[in-house]
Amino acid sequence: MSKKLKLLALVTVLAMTAAACGGDEEEPEPGGATGPTGVTAPEEDIPVGGTLNSAIVSDVSAGFDPQKEYYQLSWEFFRCCLTRTLMNYNGMPVDQAGTEAQPDLAAAAPEQSADGLTWTFTLKTGIMYGPPFEDVEVHAQDIIRAVERTADPEASLGGYPFYYSPIEGFDAFSDGEADSISGLEAPDDYTLVITTTRPAGDIPNLFAMPATAPIPPNPDDPDATLGVAEGHTEDYGRYLVATGPYMFEGSESLDFSLPPKDQPTLSGVEVGKFYTLVRNPSYDPATDTLRGAYIDRYEIAVGGDPVDLLNKVEAGDLDLCIDCGTPPDFLRRYQTDPELQPLLHINPSGGNRYISFNLAVPPMDDIHVRKALNLATDKDGSRKFRGGPPAGDVATHIVPDALLDNLLADYDPYPTPNFQGDIEAAKAEMAQSKYDTDGDGVCDAPECSDILMVVSEASPPYPEQTALLQDNWGELGLTFNVKQFEHTTMYSKCSDPATKAAVCNSVGWLPDYFDAATVIPPLFGTEGLYPAYGNLSLLGADADYLAEYGYDPIDIPNVDDRIEECKVIPFGAERFECWANLDRYLMEEVVNWVPLLFDTNRTIVGDRIVNFVHSASAGMEALDRLALAEGSE
Amino acid sequence: MGRYLVRRTLFLILVLWIVSVVTFLIFVKLPPGDPARRAAGRRATAETIADAREALGLDKPVFVQYGRFAKGLVPWPGWFLNEEVYFSWSNFVPVREEIAGRLPVSATLALGAAGTWLLLGVPIGVISAVRRRSIADRAAMVFALFGVSAPIFWLAQVFLFVFWFKLGIAPGSGLERDATLLESVFQGKFIMPWVVLALAYAAFYARMIRGNLIETMGEDYIRTARAKGLSEGRVIYRHGLRAALTPVVTMMGLDLGALLGGAFITETVFNLPGVGQYAVRAIYTNDFPAVMGVTILAAFFIVVANLVVDVVYAFLDPRVRYG
């Protein structure tokens, strides 16, 4: 399972773990009882200094190797602290441009050629690397080096090189058929020209991702193609040279004059145990408009029990547990106790939860059945198993609203009273199905019995939600053969067509950046078909593909062309409109999902933290915008 | 004795080989998902999976794959847990480095816990044996039942909540960043883990010592000792307890051996960076090289502990002879 999916799963499971203890107590309502999410004071009044004592339950996924890390949390550490990229995000909420890729190493937004195929970035001058290369300036070639490392299948194992495939020559270089990526040129130290094989409106976002953070050349080995990353295919994270406001402790001791195996590792990186970030002396805040960087030092301990760690936060031993989530009993206390309220922050995560139908398995091959199930589902009931309204907004369509500029905020093609399902409307829809032979609104064909539903065993919410669905959908005559799996295995089972699961009800998705291009193509395009994760409905699967996995030939909708239309449109209103239209089309003409929830991220902080800003791009707190109370050590 | 040791050493190798084969089959050949596919990430293609398979050495025939891992288990310079194969698939750190860094933590936990459960279990067992059906015996029974019944993960949480969070009289979980292991011990960081881990074992030991001691105290030589006019204390501690403790040595050796391979739950809940915590993460992420390294280490400790126990037995019990 992908690392970002894992985080989404983990955070939710952890957040829900204690729900069973909650009994029937009334659920807290979201809203005003949460801490402030924007900058709480004018910039000049925000205290500077101190050491943030924090913890993470799960380690980062690849030891902070920028090419391999595919994980929300490590991306935020790269963004906030360690690396600068041509473009980047400001760690602010949506309404403060938090989702817009803005110039970081670039002096300005890139220029796009008239045909949309060439992008030209101009770099700022005078941006220096952190120790041990304080005298080395960041040049365009260093970014090419990073993309070349991204194209190396071993160095980017588990990463996201597929995003860069539109760059001319990227795939050829990756396959070893070329010595360089023809679509990347550095005519001078401060200019990077990118040529794509097709218009790609999201190039600014792609060059905001950590995989494109510059890698310095190795002065002791100028021929090293990958610069200082040469010889560190597996573990560059332990030798990372910073460009951001922070660096790993011990960076000044890095010695790239030695053979890679003999080089000392960063003392601030103890994978699986601790990470320590200290200020980067080369960083010049005057060149950076995107970051806060108020805290002097970040100490991040790895591991522990979420409840114990949250107790530590409450006791003041920790300032923050970054990925602990908020178990319902903590949520209840922090929402109802006036002293604790300011320490709880609830914000949209950018992720969603949904039920997916496999369109190649009867009776889910009938759109009327799928529409009927949308109408019959008690979405509000499902949300209660996740903690009620604080868990997020009920989803009525696919792409989270913030990614569509709220164009579909009021759109609900299957409205039901209080989102609790409408059995009569569902029956009317079911009556049109070929599987309802007598038209009474009840599915009565043999295909309606013993339908395979694959479910996560993580409780709550999944087994509970499954029981609710069986109840809801049972009224339409459907019965299910429920198979429970460990959460990660569930994803494997659902994405493998050979499983022939008709329904997967425990799945969710977190976008890589704020564009529907990171939601719809992997989940609905053929690019998301197995062996990739995502397209569980088999949209676009042709007869050969279906035959390979033992399915009878069947006509399944293909939306690849519609996806491509949207992908090439530059960012802006037209692109939002295109994705929104595709969302509508999927909801009304394809109907392969029951959207359930647009998730929230719930964070409890210690009382030393006096500035908390939700980063819309990260779907979590902006780590560089945290500040500690005046005088904190 | 020499032949016995050789035979047992060969047996030890056989056991480790079987454990390695079973571990390999379970984690590489029979997992619910393909490790290469997992490593290739969510946008895996047939090509990237093939790349991952090659990078992880999974493209080779099964016996070659196993052979690479097996070679890394041979205690030979350059072979043992070599970085070519024993390199974590999830956090990209050499397994040997991780285990070496974590073993002292697990050893500290295991030895401290063993000492604690002996300190608790032996006196309780003796008291409940010599004062049968007394209040002390009943209390010991309750203690034993509680210790055996209370799951460690729950007990650990309760201890943390009560003694650290509510009362503030014990340090919380985890070790301090820059503290040495010795400093951590003196900071009291191991006290709660020792006690929690020891409670379950102490209960077993108390019950076992009670039973053994009651049986021993009925032996003829005890009656003889009493008849010779020895004090009751001397009879119990000099003659009774010594015999009653012999089976404890067996248990102790095995338990300690198992714990040296990592106290999975205790280390996880108390956030102690030991081998057990590493193993839990490795299993969770299906990080086979790490799982293999830890499993073999744990198996090694157990079979060696078995061997040591058997040898020590010969010294403790004159009736035992090996040949």
HADDOCK unambig.tbl for C-alpha pairs under 7 A between the chains (distance, minus, plus):
assign (segid A and resid 1 and name CA) (segid B and resid 38 and name CA) 5.53 0.50 0.50
assign (segid A and resid 1 and name CA) (segid B and resid 41 and name CA) 6.37 0.50 0.50
assign (segid A and resid 1 and name CA) (segid B and resid 42 and name CA) 6.10 0.50 0.50
assign (segid A and resid 2 and name CA) (segid B and resid 41 and name CA) 4.79 0.50 0.50
assign (segid A and resid 2 and name CA) (segid B and resid 42 and name CA) 4.62 0.50 0.50
assign (segid A and resid 61 and name CA) (segid B and resid 90 and name CA) 6.42 0.50 0.50
assign (segid A and resid 61 and name CA) (segid B and resid 91 and name CA) 6.13 0.50 0.50
assign (segid A and resid 62 and name CA) (segid B and resid 90 and name CA) 6.20 0.50 0.50
assign (segid A and resid 62 and name CA) (segid B and resid 91 and name CA) 4.65 0.50 0.50
assign (segid A and resid 62 and name CA) (segid B and resid 92 and name CA) 6.36 0.50 0.50
assign (segid A and resid 63 and name CA) (segid B and resid 91 and name CA) 5.29 0.50 0.50
assign (segid A and resid 63 and name CA) (segid B and resid 92 and name CA) 6.65 0.50 0.50
assign (segid A and resid 153 and name CA) (segid B and resid 51 and name CA) 6.32 0.50 0.50
assign (segid A and resid 154 and name CA) (segid B and resid 55 and name CA) 6.35 0.50 0.50
assign (segid A and resid 157 and name CA) (segid B and resid 39 and name CA) 6.56 0.50 0.50
assign (segid A and resid 157 and name CA) (segid B and resid 40 and name CA) 5.88 0.50 0.50
assign (segid A and resid 157 and name CA) (segid B and resid 52 and name CA) 6.62 0.50 0.50
assign (segid A and resid 158 and name CA) (segid B and resid 39 and name CA) 5.09 0.50 0.50
assign (segid A and resid 158 and name CA) (segid B and resid 40 and name CA) 4.43 0.50 0.50
assign (segid A and resid 158 and name CA) (segid B and resid 41 and name CA) 4.45 0.50 0.50
assign (segid A and resid 159 and name CA) (segid B and resid 41 and name CA) 6.57 0.50 0.50
assign (segid A and resid 234 and name CA) (segid B and resid 92 and name CA) 5.82 0.50 0.50
assign (segid A and resid 235 and name CA) (segid B and resid 92 and name CA) 5.83 0.50 0.50
assign (segid A and resid 271 and name CA) (segid B and resid 91 and name CA) 6.94 0.50 0.50
assign (segid A and resid 273 and name CA) (segid B and resid 273 and name CA) 6.73 0.50 0.50
assign (segid A and resid 303 and name CA) (segid B and resid 271 and name CA) 5.94 0.50 0.50
assign (segid A and resid 304 and name CA) (segid B and resid 268 and name CA) 6.05 0.50 0.50
assign (segid A and resid 304 and name CA) (segid B and resid 269 and name CA) 5.84 0.50 0.50
assign (segid A and resid 304 and name CA) (segid B and resid 270 and name CA) 6.59 0.50 0.50
assign (segid A and resid 304 and name CA) (segid B and resid 271 and name CA) 4.52 0.50 0.50
assign (segid A and resid 305 and name CA) (segid B and resid 269 and name CA) 5.51 0.50 0.50
assign (segid A and resid 311 and name CA) (segid B and resid 165 and name CA) 6.83 0.50 0.50
assign (segid A and resid 315 and name CA) (segid B and resid 165 and name CA) 6.96 0.50 0.50
assign (segid A and resid 489 and name CA) (segid B and resid 32 and name CA) 6.44 0.50 0.50
assign (segid A and resid 489 and name CA) (segid B and resid 33 and name CA) 6.84 0.50 0.50
assign (segid A and resid 492 and name CA) (segid B and resid 33 and name CA) 6.33 0.50 0.50
assign (segid A and resid 528 and name CA) (segid B and resid 43 and name CA) 6.67 0.50 0.50
assign (segid A and resid 531 and name CA) (segid B and resid 44 and name CA) 5.78 0.50 0.50
assign (segid A and resid 531 and name CA) (segid B and resid 45 and name CA) 5.75 0.50 0.50
assign (segid A and resid 531 and name CA) (segid B and resid 46 and name CA) 6.69 0.50 0.50
assign (segid A and resid 532 and name CA) (segid B and resid 42 and name CA) 5.44 0.50 0.50
assign (segid A and resid 532 and name CA) (segid B and resid 43 and name CA) 4.52 0.50 0.50
assign (segid A and resid 532 and name CA) (segid B and resid 44 and name CA) 4.36 0.50 0.50
assign (segid A and resid 532 and name CA) (segid B and resid 45 and name CA) 5.90 0.50 0.50
assign (segid A and resid 533 and name CA) (segid B and resid 42 and name CA) 4.89 0.50 0.50
assign (segid A and resid 533 and name CA) (segid B and resid 43 and name CA) 6.11 0.50 0.50
